[in-house]
């Protein structure tokens, strides 16, 4: 399995700074604690945030909960957040069955 890969890039959208977090690989309980710590340290600025989930080998409920937590935390800080999930059909079905798709993805 491919380890989780977390990348951060700063850019701007509509003349506002945006932090773009890219997540890929094995997004499961085995990597969620490390991913959480890295993401939190990356997002300590006052920028809006875009989270892009792609090239996913596996994803589980713990990672979906992390995405939801990230979204709530960023919004509570008065920043905008956009989360996009680019998943295989099988993983899309799994995420849809969790009931979290509508509260994670804008």
C-alpha positions as a Markdown table, in Angstrom:
| # | Residue | x | y | z |
|---|---|---|---|---|
| 1 | Unk | 0.0 | 0.0 | 0.0 |
| 2 | Unk | 1.1 | 3.5 | -0.7 |
| 3 | Unk | 1.7 | 5.6 | 2.4 |
| 4 | Unk | -0.3 | 8.7 | 2.9 |
| 5 | Unk | 1.2 | 11.7 | 1.1 |
| 6 | Unk | 0.4 | 15.2 | 2.3 |
| 7 | Unk | 1.5 | 18.2 | 0.4 |
| 8 | Unk | 0.8 | 21.9 | 1.1 |
| 9 | Unk | 0.9 | 24.7 | -1.5 |
| 10 | Unk | 0.0 | 28.3 | -1.1 |
| 11 | Unk | -1.8 | 30.1 | -3.9 |
| 12 | Unk | -4.4 | 32.8 | -4.3 |
| 13 | Unk | -8.0 | 32.7 | -5.5 |
| 14 | Unk | -9.9 | 36.0 | -6.2 |
| 15 | Unk | -7.0 | 37.9 | -4.7 |
| 16 | Unk | -7.2 | 36.0 | -1.4 |
| 17 | Unk | -4.4 | 33.7 | -0.1 |
| 18 | Unk | -5.4 | 30.0 | -0.1 |
| 19 | Unk | -3.6 | 27.0 | 1.4 |
| 20 | Unk | -4.1 | 23.9 | -0.8 |
| 21 | Unk | -3.7 | 20.6 | 1.0 |
| 22 | Unk | -3.3 | 17.5 | -1.2 |
| 23 | Unk | -3.9 | 14.1 | 0.3 |
| 24 | Unk | -3.3 | 10.8 | -1.4 |
| 25 | Unk | -2.5 | 7.1 | -0.7 |
| 26 | Unk | -3.7 | 5.0 | 2.1 |
| 27 | Unk | -6.1 | 7.2 | 4.1 |
| 28 | Unk | -6.9 | 4.9 | 6.9 |
| 29 | Unk | -6.7 | 4.7 | 10.7 |
| 30 | Unk | -3.1 | 3.6 | 10.4 |
| 31 | Unk | -2.1 | 7.0 | 9.1 |
| 32 | Unk | -4.8 | 9.3 | 10.5 |
| 33 | Unk | -2.8 | 10.5 | 13.6 |
| 34 | Unk | 0.2 | 11.4 | 11.6 |
| 35 | Unk | -1.9 | 13.1 | 8.9 |
| 36 | Unk | -3.8 | 15.1 | 11.5 |
| 37 | Unk | -0.7 | 16.4 | 13.1 |
| 38 | Unk | 0.9 | 17.4 | 9.8 |
| 39 | Unk | -2.3 | 19.1 | 8.5 |
| 40 | Unk | -2.9 | 21.0 | 11.7 |
| 41 | Unk | 0.7 | 22.4 | 11.7 |
| 42 | Unk | 0.3 | 23.3 | 8.0 |
| 43 | Unk | -3.0 | 25.2 | 8.5 |
| 44 | Unk | -2.1 | 27.5 | 11.4 |
| 45 | Unk | -2.2 | 30.6 | 9.1 |
| 46 | Unk | -5.1 | 33.0 | 8.4 |
| 47 | Unk | -5.8 | 31.6 | 4.9 |
| 48 | Unk | -8.8 | 30.0 | 3.3 |
| 49 | Unk | -8.2 | 26.3 | 2.7 |
| 50 | Unk | -8.7 | 23.9 | -0.1 |
| 51 | Unk | -8.4 | 20.1 | 0.6 |
| 52 | Unk | -8.0 | 17.9 | -2.4 |
| 53 | Unk | -8.2 | 14.1 | -1.8 |
| 54 | Unk | -7.1 | 12.1 | -4.9 |
| 55 | Unk | -5.1 | 9.0 | -5.9 |
| 56 | Unk | -6.6 | 7.2 | -2.9 |
| 57 | Unk | -5.8 | 3.5 | -2.5 |
| 58 | Unk | -8.0 | 3.1 | 0.6 |
| 59 | Unk | -10.1 | 5.4 | 2.9 |
| 60 | Unk | -11.9 | 4.6 | 6.0 |
| 61 | Unk | -14.3 | 6.3 | 8.5 |
| 62 | Unk | -11.5 | 7.7 | 10.7 |
| 63 | Unk | -10.1 | 9.7 | 7.7 |
| 64 | Unk | -13.6 | 10.9 | 6.8 |
| 65 | Unk | -14.0 | 12.1 | 10.4 |
| 66 | Unk | -10.7 | 13.9 | 10.2 |
| 67 | Unk | -11.8 | 15.7 | 7.0 |
| 68 | Unk | -15.1 | 16.7 | 8.8 |
| 69 | Unk | -13.1 | 17.9 | 11.8 |
| 70 | Unk | -10.8 | 19.9 | 9.6 |
| 71 | Unk | -13.8 | 21.5 | 7.9 |
| 72 | Unk | -15.5 | 22.5 | 11.2 |
| 73 | Unk | -12.3 | 23.8 | 12.7 |
| 74 | Unk | -11.4 | 26.0 | 9.7 |
| 75 | Unk | -15.0 | 27.4 | 9.4 |
| 76 | Unk | -15.0 | 28.1 | 13.2 |
| 77 | Unk | -11.9 | 30.2 | 12.6 |
| 78 | Unk | -13.8 | 32.3 | 10.2 |
| 79 | Unk | -12.1 | 30.9 | 7.1 |
| 80 | Unk | -13.6 | 29.4 | 4.0 |
| 81 | Unk | -12.9 | 25.7 | 3.2 |
| 82 | Unk | -13.5 | 23.6 | 0.2 |
| 83 | Unk | -13.0 | 19.8 | 0.3 |
| 84 | Unk | -13.0 | 17.7 | -2.9 |
| 85 | Unk | -12.9 | 14.0 | -3.1 |
| 86 | Unk | -11.7 | 12.3 | -6.3 |
| 87 | Unk | -12.3 | 8.6 | -5.6 |
| 88 | Unk | -12.7 | 5.4 | -7.5 |
| 89 | Unk | -16.3 | 4.3 | -8.0 |
| 90 | Unk | -16.0 | 1.6 | -5.2 |
| 91 | Unk | -14.6 | 4.1 | -2.7 |
| 92 | Unk | -17.3 | 6.7 | -3.7 |
| 93 | Unk | -19.9 | 4.1 | -2.8 |
| 94 | Unk | -18.2 | 3.4 | 0.5 |
| 95 | Unk | -18.1 | 7.1 | 1.4 |
| 96 | Unk | -21.7 | 7.7 | 0.3 |
| 97 | Unk | -22.8 | 4.8 | 2.5 |
| 98 | Unk | -21.1 | 6.5 | 5.5 |
| 99 | Unk | -23.5 | 9.4 | 5.1 |
| 100 | Unk | -20.7 | 11.9 | 5.5 |
| 101 | Unk | -20.3 | 13.0 | 1.9 |
| 102 | Unk | -22.8 | 15.8 | 2.2 |
| 103 | Unk | -21.3 | 17.2 | 5.3 |
| 104 | Unk | -17.7 | 16.9 | 4.1 |
| 105 | Unk | -17.9 | 18.1 | 0.5 |
| 106 | Unk | -19.3 | 21.6 | -0.1 |
